[in-house]
Amino acid sequence: MLTRFPDGFWWLDVGAINEPAMVVPVLAGLLGISSRSGDAAMDSISSVLAERAALLVLDNCEHLVSACAALAARLLASCPRLLVLATSREPLAIAGEVAYPVPPLRTEEAFLLFVARARARQPRFETVGRAREEVEALCQRLDGLPLAIELAAARAGTLSTREMLARLERRFELLTGSLRDVPARQRSLQATVEWSYRLLPDAERRLLNRVAAFAGSFDLATIEQLEGYGVLDGISNLVDRSMLVAEMAAGGTRYRLLETIRAYALERLADEGAVAETRDRHLRHWVATAEAAYDERSATGSDRVLRILGENIDNLRGALEHAQATDPRLGLRLAGAMRDEWARRRPVEGQAWLNRLLPVYPDRDRHLGRALLALGHIAMLQQENSEALTTFNRSREVCAQVGDLAGEAWATYYLGLTETLAGHAEEAQRHLDRALELHTLVGTPFGPQQVRATMGQLLVVSDTRLDDARRLLEEVLAAANRLGNRWNAANAHRWLGLLEIRLRNWPEAEAHCREAARGFVEFDDHSGLATAIIGLARATTHGDPRRAVMLAAAGTEMRERISGRLARVWLEQVEAIRSVATTALGGRAVDSAWEQGRQLAPQEAADLALGGVHERRSPGGLSPRELEVAKLIAKGVSNRVAADRLHVSERTIEGHVLHILNKLGLENRTQVATWAADRSRTESSTG
C-alpha cells in the first residue's frame, strides 16, 4: 500500500502507552515535533500532516480507545489526504470509520502456522497420519487464535500434540511463553484475555461471565429471558469489543464465545460463586423451552421444535450433563422432550441419555410416558421392532394410567407406524384406527393428520388401494403446505414418491422424492434424507443407473450410520436399483459405483441428489479450480501470475494453495508441484 502514500507513513504503538494524555505527545515525538503538550502539540501535528498523502497506523488502541478516537477525529477533520488505520479490539466509533473484523485463522492457515512455529522449536516435528489430525483438532479447539496456536506450538519440544489436547481443559497453564521480546500481555494466553477483560465495565464483565454458561451459541431472546431485558447494549458492546462473536443464521443473529474466552469467563463466574446457580437457571430454562416446543409440535405440527433443538444442541447437552449430576428428574424430562432431535439426527446419543436417566426416574407420570415414547421411536428407527413395540406399549400404559390422553394417542400411533414399516397391515390398521379415535378426542389438528398420513403409508407399503393412499397423502401435503410445516410436507412427498414408484410413474416419483430431499436437507434430517435419496435413485435408475447406484449406496450408508438398518420397503428399492443397474452396466461397474457412493458425506450425497453432480471431487478431493492452480504450481508459476491467468485476486490464489496443501497432506509448493506432475504422467499413460 505504500505507493498510495508518497508523503510517508508513521506507526504508533499505542499498546506501549499507559496514559491517555500521553498519546498526542508520543505521536508528536514520532513526527519529530519539538516537545509540546495539549492543544499546541495537536496543532503542530495537524500542521505537519495537513497536506500530506500519508498513512498513520494506531496499533492496539483498545485500552486508550477514547483518546485515540479523539486524535483520529481531529486529524481527519484537518488533514483531508490522511488515512488512519487503527487496530483495536473495539471500533473507535467516529464518523467515516469502516470496520474490518479480523476472523480467526481458517483450519489450513492455523495448521501451517502451528507447524512452522513447532519446527522452529523442534525441527523433526512430524505431521503424518494421526499427528496431522491431532494438530488440526488442537488448532480448532484453540479457536484459530494465532497467539494461542503459537504458544501451543512452543511446547512442541516437550509435549506431543496428543498430550497438548489432553491438557486443554487447563489451557491457561499450558499456553504460556518465555519470549522476552514481546509485551507482557502476550506472554501467556491468560494475560492476553485478562488484558481485554480488564477493559470491560463491571456490568459487562458480569454479563460475559453469565453467557459463558452457554455451552453453544444463543440468541438475544434467550439471554433476555435468563438475564433480563436490559442486556441488549451489553451484548452489543461485547461484540464490539471482540469478546463475543455474532453470526447470522437462518433464524436470525446468534452469539457465541470463543472457547478460550468462555474458559476464562467461567473461571471468573466461579470466583463469584455463581456457577451452580447460573447452570441451574439454564437447566430450568432449557427444560421449559424443549417441553413447550414439544407440546406445540404435538398439537400443531409446527417445525419450531426441530429448529430450536437443532440450533441449541450444545446447550441442551450441557443442560443434560448438569441435570445428571444435580437433578436427574429434570434430565429425563429434557431427554424425553428432545425426541424429535434424537430420532432425526442423533438416535444413538438419545438412546444413551434415556437409558442412563430412565432407571433413576422415581415417578410414574406423563414425563415417564414421554421418555418411553422417545426410546421406542429410536428402537423403531433401528429396526428393533420387538423392542419398539414393547416400549411403546409401556408408554401407552403409563399415559393411560395417569390420564395423559395426548400421550396415549401418540404411543398408539407409533405402535401403528412400527407395524406399518414392518409390513404387518392388520395390526397396523388396528392401532391406527384407535389412534385416530384418541387424537380426535384430544382435539388438536396435527395428530389426526399424522394418523391419516401413516394410513396412506400403510397402503403404499402393502401396495394396495393406491388411489386411496394418494388421496390421504395429498390431503396431508395440502394441510402441511397451508400451515407452513415444511418437515411434514417433506414426509408426505417422500411417501408420494414411493407411491409413484409402485406405479412406475418415474417423472412424478422423481419430482416428489426431490422435494422430500430438499425439505429434509433444510432440517438437517439425515434419517429422512437417506430414504428420500433412495427413492430418487429408484425413480432415475433407468436414465442414469450409475448415479442411481451411488445415491442408493449413500442413502443406505447414511441411514445405517445414524439409525441402523433400513426398513424393508426401502431395502426393496435398493435391491431393485442394483438389479436394474447390473443389467445396464455389469456387476463390476455397479460394485465400483456402490463403493463411491458409500464414501459420500451427507452433504455430498445431497449435492449429488439435488445438484446433478455425478462424481466426487478429483483425486485428493481437489475442486476443478484447485486442480488448475496445482497445475500452474507444477509449471513454476507464482501466485501473482496464476491470479492474472485465472482472472482472480492474488488473495484467492493464496486461499486455493492453502486448501490444496491441507487436502493433499503436503507442506510446501514443491511437494504440490511433484504431486501434480505425477498425476499428469498417470493421466497420460492411461489416457
C-alpha positions as CSV (number, residue, x, y, z in Angstrom):
1,M,0.0,0.0,0.0
2,L,2.9,2.3,0.4
3,T,2.8,3.5,-3.2
4,R,-0.6,5.1,-2.2
5,F,1.2,7.3,0.4
6,P,4.0,9.2,-1.3
7,D,4.3,11.5,1.7
8,G,5.2,8.8,4.1
9,F,3.7,6.7,6.9
10,W,4.0,6.5,10.7
11,W,3.3,3.7,13.1
12,L,2.3,4.5,16.7
13,D,2.4,1.6,19.2
14,V,-0.4,2.7,21.4
15,G,-0.1,-0.5,23.4
16,A,3.2,0.8,24.9
17,I,1.4,4.0,26.2
18,N,-0.4,3.8,29.6
19,E,-1.9,7.3,30.0
20,P,-4.5,8.9,27.6
21,A,-2.8,12.2,27.9
22,M,0.4,10.8,26.5
23,V,-1.0,9.7,23.1
24,V,-0.6,13.2,21.5
25,P,2.9,13.9,22.9
26,V,4.2,10.5,21.8
27,L,2.9,11.0,18.3
28,A,4.4,14.5,18.2
29,G,7.8,12.9,19.1
30,L,7.3,10.3,16.4
31,L,6.8,13.1,13.8
32,G,9.9,14.9,15.0
33,I,8.0,17.8,16.6
34,S,9.6,19.6,19.5
35,S,8.2,18.6,22.9
36,R,4.9,20.4,23.5
37,S,1.7,19.5,25.3
38,G,-2.0,19.8,24.9
39,D,-3.5,21.8,22.1
40,A,-0.2,23.2,21.0
41,A,1.2,19.7,20.2
42,M,-2.1,18.8,18.4
43,D,-1.9,21.9,16.3
44,S,1.6,21.1,15.3
45,I,0.7,17.6,14.3
46,S,-2.2,18.8,12.2
47,S,0.1,21.3,10.6
48,V,2.7,18.7,9.7
49,L,0.1,16.3,8.2
50,A,-2.3,18.9,6.7
51,E,-1.4,18.5,3.1
52,R,0.3,15.1,3.1
53,A,-1.0,12.0,1.4
54,A,0.1,9.9,4.4
55,L,-0.8,6.9,6.4
56,L,-0.9,6.9,10.2
57,V,-1.2,3.5,12.0
58,L,-2.5,3.5,15.5
59,D,-1.8,0.0,16.8
60,N,-3.5,-1.6,19.8
61,C,-5.9,1.2,20.7
62,E,-8.4,-0.7,22.9
63,H,-7.1,0.4,26.3
64,L,-7.0,4.1,25.2
65,V,-9.8,4.0,22.7
66,S,-11.3,7.4,23.7
67,A,-8.0,9.2,23.4
68,C,-7.3,7.5,20.0
69,A,-10.8,8.3,18.8
70,A,-10.4,12.0,19.7
71,L,-6.9,12.1,18.0
72,A,-8.2,10.4,14.8
73,A,-11.3,12.6,14.6
74,R,-9.4,15.8,14.9
75,L,-6.7,14.8,12.4
76,L,-9.1,13.6,9.8
77,A,-11.1,16.8,10.0
78,S,-8.0,18.9,9.3
79,C,-5.9,16.6,7.1
80,P,-8.0,15.6,4.0
81,R,-5.4,13.4,2.4
82,L,-4.5,11.5,5.6
83,L,-5.6,7.9,6.2
84,V,-5.7,6.4,9.7
85,L,-5.5,2.7,10.1
86,A,-6.4,1.7,13.7
87,T,-6.1,-1.8,15.2
88,S,-8.2,-2.4,18.3
89,R,-10.5,-4.9,19.9
90,E,-13.3,-2.4,19.5
91,P,-14.1,0.3,17.0
92,L,-13.1,3.9,17.5
93,A,-16.8,4.8,16.8
94,I,-16.1,8.0,14.9
95,A,-17.6,9.4,11.6
96,G,-16.1,7.8,8.5
97,E,-14.8,4.7,10.2
98,V,-15.0,1.5,8.2
99,A,-14.6,-1.7,10.4
100,Y,-12.8,-4.7,9.0
101,P,-13.3,-7.6,11.5
102,V,-10.3,-9.9,11.6
103,P,-11.6,-13.5,11.8
104,P,-9.8,-16.4,13.5
105,L,-7.5,-18.4,11.2
106,R,-9.1,-21.0,8.9
107,T,-8.1,-24.6,9.5
108,E,-5.5,-24.6,6.8
109,E,-3.9,-21.3,7.9
110,A,-3.9,-22.4,11.5
111,F,-2.3,-25.7,10.7
112,L,0.5,-24.1,8.7
113,L,1.2,-21.6,11.5
114,F,1.4,-24.3,14.1
115,V,3.7,-26.5,12.0
116,A,6.0,-23.5,11.2
117,R,6.3,-22.5,14.9
118,A,6.6,-26.1,16.1
119,R,9.5,-26.8,13.7
120,A,11.2,-23.6,14.9
121,R,11.4,-25.4,18.3
122,Q,11.6,-29.0,17.2
123,P,13.0,-29.4,13.6
124,R,11.9,-33.0,13.4
125,F,8.2,-32.3,14.2
126,E,6.1,-34.5,12.1
127,T,2.5,-34.1,10.7
128,V,2.0,-37.5,9.1
129,G,-1.2,-39.6,9.6
130,R,-2.7,-39.3,13.1
131,A,-0.3,-36.4,14.0
132,R,-1.9,-34.2,11.4
133,E,-5.4,-34.9,12.7
134,E,-4.2,-34.0,16.2
135,V,-2.7,-30.7,15.1
136,E,-5.9,-29.8,13.2
137,A,-8.0,-30.7,16.3
138,L,-5.7,-28.7,18.5
139,C,-6.0,-25.6,16.3
140,Q,-9.7,-25.9,16.2
141,R,-10.1,-26.1,19.9
142,L,-7.8,-23.1,20.2
143,D,-10.4,-21.2,18.1
144,G,-7.9,-20.4,15.4
145,L,-6.3,-17.7,17.6
146,P,-2.8,-17.0,16.3
147,L,-1.3,-16.3,19.8
148,A,-2.9,-19.4,21.3
149,I,-1.5,-21.5,18.4
150,E,2.0,-20.0,18.7
151,L,2.0,-20.6,22.5
152,A,0.9,-24.2,22.0
153,A,3.5,-24.8,19.2
154,A,6.2,-23.6,21.6
155,R,5.5,-26.7,23.7
156,A,6.4,-29.0,20.7
157,G,9.8,-29.8,22.2
158,T,8.4,-31.1,25.4
159,L,4.8,-32.3,24.7
160,S,3.2,-34.3,21.9
161,T,0.1,-32.9,20.3
162,R,-1.9,-35.6,21.9
163,E,-0.6,-34.5,25.3
164,M,-1.4,-30.9,24.5
165,L,-5.0,-31.9,23.6
166,A,-5.4,-33.7,26.9
167,R,-4.2,-30.6,28.8
168,L,-6.6,-28.1,27.1
169,E,-9.0,-28.4,30.0
170,R,-6.3,-26.4,31.8
171,R,-5.4,-24.3,28.8
172,F,-4.2,-21.3,30.7
173,E,-1.5,-23.4,32.4
174,L,-0.4,-24.9,29.1
175,L,-0.4,-21.8,27.0
176,T,2.4,-19.7,28.4
177,G,5.6,-18.5,26.8
178,S,9.1,-17.4,27.7
179,L,10.0,-14.9,25.0
180,R,11.3,-11.7,26.4
181,D,10.8,-9.5,23.3
182,V,7.0,-9.4,23.4
183,P,4.8,-7.3,25.6
184,A,3.9,-8.9,29.0
185,R,0.2,-9.2,27.9
186,Q,1.3,-11.5,25.1
187,R,3.5,-13.9,27.1
188,S,0.6,-16.1,28.1
189,L,-2.9,-16.7,26.8
190,Q,-4.3,-15.8,30.2
191,A,-2.5,-12.4,30.2
192,T,-3.9,-11.6,26.8
193,V,-7.5,-12.5,27.8
194,E,-7.1,-10.6,31.1
195,W,-5.9,-7.6,29.1
196,S,-9.3,-7.4,27.3
197,Y,-11.3,-8.4,30.3
198,R,-10.0,-5.6,32.5
199,L,-11.0,-3.1,29.8
200,L,-14.7,-4.0,30.3
201,P,-17.0,-2.1,32.6
202,D,-18.2,-4.1,35.6
203,A,-21.7,-4.8,34.2
204,E,-20.3,-6.2,31.0
205,R,-17.8,-8.4,32.9
206,R,-20.8,-9.8,34.9
207,L,-22.8,-10.4,31.7
208,L,-19.8,-12.1,30.0
209,N,-19.4,-14.4,32.9
210,R,-23.0,-15.4,32.7
211,V,-23.1,-16.0,28.9
212,A,-20.1,-18.3,29.5
213,A,-22.6,-20.8,31.0
214,F,-24.0,-21.4,27.4
215,A,-22.3,-24.5,26.0
216,G,-23.1,-23.4,22.5
217,S,-24.5,-20.4,20.7
218,F,-27.6,-18.4,21.8
219,D,-29.9,-15.7,20.5
220,L,-30.9,-12.4,22.1
221,A,-34.3,-13.7,23.2
222,T,-32.7,-16.5,25.2
223,I,-30.3,-14.3,27.1
224,E,-33.0,-11.8,27.8
225,Q,-35.2,-14.5,29.3
226,L,-32.3,-15.6,31.5
227,E,-30.7,-12.3,32.4
228,G,-33.4,-9.7,31.9
229,Y,-34.4,-7.4,29.1
230,G,-31.7,-4.8,29.7
231,V,-28.9,-6.7,28.1
232,L,-29.0,-5.6,24.5
233,D,-26.5,-2.8,25.0
234,G,-24.2,-5.1,26.9
235,I,-24.3,-7.8,24.2
236,S,-23.6,-5.2,21.5
237,N,-20.7,-3.8,23.4
238,L,-19.2,-7.3,24.0
239,V,-19.5,-7.9,20.2
240,D,-17.8,-4.5,19.5
241,R,-15.0,-5.4,22.0
242,S,-14.4,-8.7,20.3
243,M,-15.4,-10.7,23.4
244,L,-18.5,-12.2,21.8
245,V,-18.9,-13.4,18.2
246,A,-22.1,-12.5,16.3
247,E,-23.1,-14.8,13.4
248,M,-26.1,-14.6,11.1
249,A,-28.2,-17.8,10.9
250,A,-31.4,-18.8,9.2
251,G,-33.4,-17.9,12.2
252,G,-31.6,-14.6,13.0
253,T,-28.4,-13.5,14.8
254,R,-26.8,-15.9,17.1
255,Y,-24.0,-15.2,19.5
256,R,-21.2,-17.4,20.8
257,L,-18.0,-17.2,22.8
258,L,-14.6,-18.5,21.6
259,E,-13.8,-21.4,23.7
260,T,-10.8,-19.6,25.2
261,I,-12.9,-16.6,26.3
262,R,-15.5,-19.0,27.6
263,A,-13.0,-20.9,29.7
264,Y,-11.7,-17.6,31.2
265,A,-15.2,-16.2,31.9
266,L,-16.2,-19.5,33.6
267,E,-13.3,-19.1,36.0
268,R,-14.5,-15.6,36.8
269,L,-18.0,-16.9,37.3
270,A,-16.6,-19.5,39.7
271,D,-14.8,-16.6,41.5
272,E,-18.2,-15.1,42.0
273,G,-19.6,-18.4,43.4
274,A,-22.3,-18.3,40.8
275,V,-21.6,-21.3,38.6
276,A,-24.2,-23.7,40.2
277,E,-27.0,-21.1,40.4
278,T,-26.4,-20.0,36.8
279,R,-26.4,-23.5,35.5
280,D,-29.5,-24.4,37.5
281,R,-31.3,-21.5,35.8
282,H,-30.1,-22.6,32.4
283,L,-31.3,-26.2,33.1
284,R,-34.8,-25.0,34.1
285,H,-34.9,-22.7,31.0
286,W,-34.0,-25.4,28.5
287,V,-36.4,-27.9,30.1
288,A,-39.2,-25.4,29.8
289,T,-38.2,-24.4,26.2
290,A,-38.0,-28.0,25.0
291,E,-41.2,-29.0,26.6
292,A,-43.1,-26.0,25.2
293,A,-41.8,-26.7,21.7
294,Y,-42.6,-30.4,22.1
295,D,-46.2,-29.6,23.1
296,E,-46.5,-27.2,20.3
297,R,-45.4,-29.7,17.7
298,S,-47.6,-32.4,19.1
299,A,-50.6,-30.1,18.8
300,T,-49.9,-28.2,15.5
301,G,-47.1,-30.0,13.7
302,S,-45.0,-26.8,13.9
303,D,-41.4,-27.0,12.7
304,R,-40.3,-24.8,15.5
305,V,-39.2,-27.6,17.8
306,L,-36.9,-29.0,15.1
307,R,-35.2,-25.6,14.7
308,I,-35.0,-24.9,18.4
309,L,-33.5,-28.2,19.3
310,G,-31.1,-28.2,16.3
311,E,-29.8,-24.7,17.0
312,N,-29.3,-25.3,20.7
313,I,-28.0,-28.9,20.7
314,D,-24.8,-27.9,22.6
315,N,-26.7,-26.0,25.2
316,L,-29.1,-28.9,25.6
317,R,-26.3,-31.3,26.0
318,G,-24.8,-29.1,28.7
319,A,-28.1,-28.9,30.5
320,L,-28.4,-32.8,30.4
321,E,-24.9,-33.1,31.8
322,H,-25.7,-30.7,34.6
323,A,-29.0,-32.4,35.3
324,Q,-27.4,-35.8,35.5
325,A,-25.2,-34.6,38.3
326,T,-27.8,-32.4,40.1
327,D,-31.4,-33.3,39.2
328,P,-32.0,-36.4,37.1
329,R,-35.7,-35.8,37.1
330,L,-35.3,-32.7,35.1
331,G,-32.8,-34.5,33.0
332,L,-35.3,-37.2,32.0
333,R,-37.9,-34.5,31.2
334,L,-35.5,-32.8,28.9
335,A,-34.3,-36.0,27.2
336,G,-37.9,-37.0,26.6
337,A,-38.8,-33.6,25.1
338,M,-35.9,-33.9,22.7
339,R,-37.5,-36.9,20.9
340,D,-37.5,-35.2,17.5
341,E,-33.9,-34.3,17.7
342,W,-32.8,-37.8,18.8
343,A,-34.9,-39.5,16.2
344,R,-33.9,-37.4,13.2
345,R,-30.3,-36.7,13.9
346,R,-28.8,-38.3,17.0
347,P,-30.5,-41.6,17.8
348,V,-27.5,-43.3,19.4
349,E,-26.8,-40.3,21.7
350,G,-30.5,-40.0,22.6
351,Q,-30.7,-43.7,23.4
352,A,-27.7,-43.4,25.7
353,W,-29.2,-40.4,27.6
354,L,-32.6,-42.1,28.0
355,N,-31.1,-45.4,29.2
356,R,-29.0,-43.5,31.7
357,L,-31.8,-41.5,33.1
358,L,-34.9,-43.8,33.0
359,P,-33.6,-46.2,35.7
360,V,-33.3,-43.4,38.3
361,Y,-36.6,-41.6,37.5
362,P,-38.8,-42.3,40.5
363,D,-42.2,-41.1,39.2
364,R,-44.9,-42.7,37.1
365,D,-46.2,-39.6,35.2
366,R,-46.6,-38.1,31.8
367,H,-42.9,-37.3,31.6
368,L,-42.1,-41.0,32.0
369,G,-44.5,-41.8,29.3
370,R,-42.9,-39.2,27.0
371,A,-39.4,-40.6,27.7
372,L,-40.5,-44.1,26.9
373,L,-42.1,-42.8,23.7
374,A,-38.7,-41.3,22.7
375,L,-36.9,-44.6,23.5
376,G,-39.4,-46.6,21.4
377,H,-39.1,-44.1,18.5
378,I,-35.3,-44.7,18.4
379,A,-35.8,-48.5,18.5
380,M,-38.3,-48.3,15.7
381,L,-35.8,-46.4,13.5
382,Q,-33.1,-49.0,14.3
383,Q,-35.5,-51.8,13.1
384,E,-35.6,-53.2,16.6
385,N,-39.3,-53.8,16.1
386,S,-39.9,-56.1,19.1
387,E,-38.2,-53.7,21.5
388,A,-40.0,-50.7,19.9
389,L,-43.5,-52.3,20.3
390,T,-42.7,-53.3,24.0
391,T,-41.6,-49.7,24.8
392,F,-44.5,-48.1,23.0
393,N,-46.9,-50.3,24.9
394,R,-45.2,-49.3,28.2
395,S,-45.6,-45.7,27.3
396,R,-49.2,-46.2,26.4
397,E,-49.9,-47.9,29.7
398,V,-48.3,-45.2,31.7
399,C,-50.1,-42.4,29.9
400,A,-53.5,-44.2,30.2
401,Q,-52.9,-44.7,33.9
402,V,-52.1,-41.0,34.6
403,G,-54.8,-39.6,32.3
404,D,-52.5,-38.2,29.6
405,L,-54.8,-38.7,26.6
406,A,-52.4,-37.0,24.2
407,G,-49.5,-39.2,25.3
408,E,-51.7,-42.3,25.0
409,A,-52.8,-41.2,21.5
410,W,-49.2,-40.8,20.3
411,A,-48.0,-44.1,21.8
412,T,-50.8,-45.8,20.0
413,Y,-50.0,-44.0,16.8
414,Y,-46.3,-45.2,16.9
415,L,-47.4,-48.7,17.5
416,G,-49.3,-48.4,14.2
417,L,-46.3,-46.8,12.5
418,T,-44.0,-49.6,13.6
419,E,-46.3,-52.3,12.3
420,T,-46.7,-50.3,9.1
421,L,-43.0,-50.2,8.4
422,A,-42.7,-53.9,9.3
423,G,-45.4,-54.7,6.7
424,H,-47.9,-56.0,9.3
425,A,-51.0,-54.5,7.7
426,E,-53.7,-55.9,10.0
427,E,-52.0,-55.0,13.3
428,A,-51.0,-51.6,11.9
429,Q,-54.6,-50.7,10.9
430,R,-56.0,-51.7,14.3
431,H,-53.6,-49.4,16.1
432,L,-54.1,-46.5,13.6
433,D,-57.9,-46.7,13.9
434,R,-57.6,-46.5,17.7
435,A,-55.0,-43.7,17.5
436,L,-57.4,-41.7,15.2
437,E,-60.2,-42.1,17.8
438,L,-57.9,-40.8,20.6
439,H,-56.4,-37.9,18.6
440,T,-59.9,-36.8,17.7
441,L,-60.8,-36.7,21.4
442,V,-57.7,-34.7,22.1
443,G,-58.9,-32.2,19.6
444,T,-55.7,-30.9,18.1
445,P,-55.1,-30.8,14.4
446,F,-51.7,-32.5,14.0
447,G,-52.5,-35.9,15.5
448,P,-55.3,-36.9,13.1
449,Q,-53.2,-35.5,10.2
450,Q,-50.3,-37.8,11.1
451,V,-52.5,-40.8,11.5
452,R,-54.0,-40.3,8.1
453,A,-50.5,-39.9,6.6
454,T,-49.5,-43.2,8.1
455,M,-52.7,-44.9,6.9
456,G,-51.6,-43.7,3.4
457,Q,-48.1,-45.1,4.1
458,L,-49.6,-48.4,5.1
459,L,-51.4,-48.7,1.8
460,V,-48.2,-47.8,-0.1
461,V,-46.1,-50.3,1.8
462,S,-48.6,-53.0,1.2
463,D,-49.1,-51.9,-2.4
464,T,-52.8,-51.9,-2.2
465,R,-55.6,-49.3,-2.8
466,L,-53.0,-46.8,-4.1
467,D,-55.7,-44.3,-5.2
468,D,-56.9,-44.1,-1.5
469,A,-53.2,-43.8,-0.5
470,R,-52.7,-40.9,-2.9
471,R,-55.8,-39.1,-1.6
472,L,-54.7,-39.4,2.0
473,L,-51.2,-38.3,1.4
474,E,-52.2,-35.4,-0.8
475,E,-54.6,-34.2,1.9
476,V,-51.8,-34.3,4.4
477,L,-49.4,-32.5,2.0
478,A,-52.0,-29.7,1.4
479,A,-52.5,-29.3,5.1
480,A,-48.8,-29.1,5.7
481,N,-48.3,-26.5,3.0
482,R,-51.2,-24.5,4.3
483,L,-49.8,-24.4,7.8
484,G,-46.2,-23.9,6.6
485,N,-45.0,-27.2,8.1
486,R,-42.0,-27.9,5.9
487,W,-40.9,-31.2,7.6
488,N,-44.4,-32.7,7.3
489,A,-44.6,-31.7,3.7
490,A,-41.2,-33.4,3.0
491,N,-42.5,-36.5,4.7
492,A,-45.7,-36.5,2.5
493,H,-43.6,-36.0,-0.6
494,R,-41.4,-39.0,0.4
495,W,-44.3,-41.4,0.5
496,L,-46.0,-40.0,-2.5
497,G,-42.7,-40.6,-4.3
498,L,-42.7,-44.2,-3.2
499,L,-46.4,-44.5,-4.4
500,E,-45.4,-43.3,-7.9
501,I,-42.5,-45.7,-7.9
502,R,-45.0,-48.5,-7.2
503,L,-46.9,-47.3,-10.3
504,R,-43.7,-46.8,-12.3
505,N,-44.6,-43.2,-12.9
506,W,-40.9,-42.2,-12.9
507,P,-41.1,-38.4,-13.6
508,E,-43.7,-37.9,-10.8
509,A,-41.7,-40.1,-8.5
510,E,-38.6,-38.2,-9.1
511,A,-40.3,-34.8,-8.5
512,H,-41.8,-36.0,-5.2
513,C,-38.5,-37.5,-3.9
514,R,-36.6,-34.4,-4.9
515,E,-38.9,-32.2,-2.9
516,A,-38.6,-34.6,0.0
517,A,-34.8,-34.4,-0.1
518,R,-34.9,-30.6,-0.2
519,G,-37.1,-30.5,2.8
520,F,-35.0,-33.0,4.9
521,V,-31.8,-31.1,4.0
522,E,-33.4,-27.9,5.3
523,F,-33.8,-29.6,8.7
524,D,-30.5,-31.5,8.6
525,D,-32.6,-34.7,8.9
526,H,-30.3,-37.4,7.8
527,S,-32.8,-40.2,8.6
528,G,-35.4,-38.7,6.2
529,L,-32.8,-37.7,3.7
530,A,-31.4,-41.2,3.4
531,T,-34.8,-42.7,2.3
532,A,-35.6,-39.7,0.1
533,I,-32.5,-40.0,-2.0
534,I,-33.0,-43.8,-2.2
535,G,-36.4,-43.0,-3.7
536,L,-34.9,-40.5,-6.0
537,A,-32.3,-43.1,-7.1
538,R,-35.0,-45.6,-7.9
539,A,-37.0,-43.1,-9.9
540,T,-34.0,-42.3,-12.0
541,T,-32.3,-45.7,-12.3
542,H,-33.3,-46.3,-15.9
543,G,-32.0,-42.8,-17.0
544,D,-28.7,-42.8,-15.1
545,P,-28.0,-46.2,-13.4
546,R,-24.5,-45.3,-12.2
547,R,-25.7,-42.2,-10.4
548,A,-28.6,-44.2,-9.0
549,V,-26.3,-46.8,-7.5
550,M,-24.2,-44.1,-5.9
551,L,-27.3,-42.5,-4.4
552,A,-28.6,-45.8,-3.1
553,A,-25.3,-46.6,-1.5
554,A,-25.0,-43.1,0.0
555,G,-28.6,-43.3,1.4
556,T,-28.0,-46.8,2.8
557,E,-24.7,-45.8,4.5
558,M,-26.3,-42.6,5.9
559,R,-29.2,-44.5,7.4
560,E,-27.0,-47.2,8.9
561,R,-24.6,-44.7,10.3
562,I,-27.2,-42.9,12.3
563,S,-30.1,-45.3,13.0
564,G,-29.3,-48.9,12.0
565,R,-30.9,-50.9,9.1
566,L,-33.3,-49.6,6.5
567,A,-37.0,-50.6,6.7
568,R,-37.9,-53.5,4.4
569,V,-39.8,-51.3,2.0
570,W,-36.6,-49.2,1.3
571,L,-34.3,-52.2,1.2
572,E,-36.6,-53.5,-1.6
573,Q,-35.9,-50.3,-3.6
574,V,-32.1,-50.6,-3.1
575,E,-32.3,-54.2,-4.4
576,A,-34.3,-53.1,-7.4
577,I,-31.7,-50.3,-8.2
578,R,-28.8,-52.7,-8.1
579,S,-30.6,-55.2,-10.3
580,V,-31.5,-52.7,-13.0
581,A,-28.1,-51.2,-12.9
582,T,-26.3,-54.5,-13.1
583,T,-28.2,-55.4,-16.3
584,A,-27.2,-52.0,-17.7
585,L,-23.6,-51.7,-16.5
586,G,-22.4,-55.0,-15.3
587,G,-21.5,-56.2,-11.8
588,R,-18.1,-54.7,-11.6
589,A,-19.3,-51.2,-12.5
590,V,-22.1,-51.4,-10.0
591,D,-19.7,-52.5,-7.3
592,S,-17.4,-49.6,-8.1
593,A,-20.3,-47.1,-8.1
594,W,-21.6,-48.5,-4.9
595,E,-18.2,-48.1,-3.2
596,Q,-18.0,-44.5,-4.4
597,G,-21.5,-43.7,-3.1
598,R,-20.6,-45.2,0.3
599,Q,-17.8,-42.7,0.7
600,L,-20.0,-39.7,0.2
601,A,-20.6,-37.5,3.2
602,P,-24.3,-36.4,3.8
603,Q,-23.8,-33.0,2.2
604,E,-22.1,-34.6,-0.8
605,A,-24.9,-37.1,-1.2
606,A,-27.4,-34.2,-1.1
607,D,-25.4,-32.3,-3.7
608,L,-25.4,-35.4,-5.9
609,A,-29.1,-35.9,-5.5
610,L,-30.2,-32.3,-5.9
611,G,-27.5,-30.7,-8.0
612,G,-26.9,-33.4,-10.5
613,V,-23.2,-33.7,-9.7
614,H,-22.3,-37.2,-10.9
615,E,-18.8,-37.5,-9.5
616,R,-17.0,-36.8,-6.3
617,R,-14.2,-34.3,-6.5
618,S,-11.0,-35.2,-8.2
619,P,-8.2,-37.3,-6.7
620,G,-7.1,-35.7,-3.4
621,G,-10.5,-34.1,-3.1
622,L,-9.5,-31.0,-5.1
623,S,-12.0,-28.9,-6.9
624,P,-11.5,-28.2,-10.6
625,R,-10.2,-24.7,-9.9
626,E,-7.8,-26.1,-7.3
627,L,-6.6,-28.6,-9.9
628,E,-5.9,-25.7,-12.2
629,V,-3.9,-23.9,-9.5
630,A,-1.9,-27.1,-8.8
631,K,-1.0,-27.5,-12.4
632,L,0.2,-23.9,-12.6
633,I,2.3,-24.5,-9.4
634,A,3.9,-27.5,-11.2
635,K,4.9,-25.1,-14.0
636,G,6.6,-22.9,-11.5
637,V,4.1,-20.1,-11.8
638,S,3.9,-17.6,-8.9
639,N,0.7,-16.7,-7.1
640,R,0.5,-13.3,-8.9
641,V,0.9,-14.8,-12.3
642,A,-1.6,-17.5,-11.5
643,A,-4.1,-14.8,-10.4
644,D,-3.6,-13.0,-13.7
645,R,-4.1,-16.1,-15.8
646,L,-7.2,-17.2,-13.9
647,H,-8.6,-13.7,-13.6
648,V,-8.9,-13.7,-9.8
649,S,-7.2,-11.9,-7.0
650,E,-3.8,-13.0,-5.6
651,R,-5.5,-13.5,-2.2
652,T,-7.9,-16.0,-3.8
653,I,-4.9,-17.9,-5.2
654,E,-3.3,-18.0,-1.8
655,G,-6.5,-19.5,-0.4
656,H,-6.5,-22.2,-3.1
657,V,-2.9,-23.0,-2.3
658,L,-3.8,-23.4,1.4
659,H,-6.7,-25.7,0.6
660,I,-4.5,-27.8,-1.7
661,L,-1.8,-28.2,0.9
662,N,-4.4,-29.3,3.5
663,K,-6.4,-31.7,1.3
664,L,-3.2,-33.4,0.0
665,G,-1.5,-33.5,3.3
666,L,1.5,-31.6,1.9
667,E,3.6,-28.8,3.4
668,N,5.0,-26.7,0.5
669,R,4.6,-25.8,-3.1
670,T,7.4,-28.1,-4.2
671,Q,5.5,-31.1,-3.0
672,V,2.4,-29.8,-4.7
673,A,4.3,-29.5,-8.0
674,T,5.6,-33.1,-7.6
675,W,2.1,-34.3,-6.9
676,A,0.6,-32.5,-10.0
677,A,3.4,-33.7,-12.3
678,D,2.9,-37.4,-11.1
679,R,-0.8,-37.1,-11.7
680,S,-0.3,-35.6,-15.1
681,R,2.0,-38.5,-16.1
682,T,-0.5,-41.1,-14.8
683,E,-3.3,-39.5,-16.8
684,S,-1.1,-39.5,-19.9
685,S,-0.2,-43.2,-19.5
686,T,-3.8,-44.3,-19.0
687,G,-5.4,-41.9,-21.5
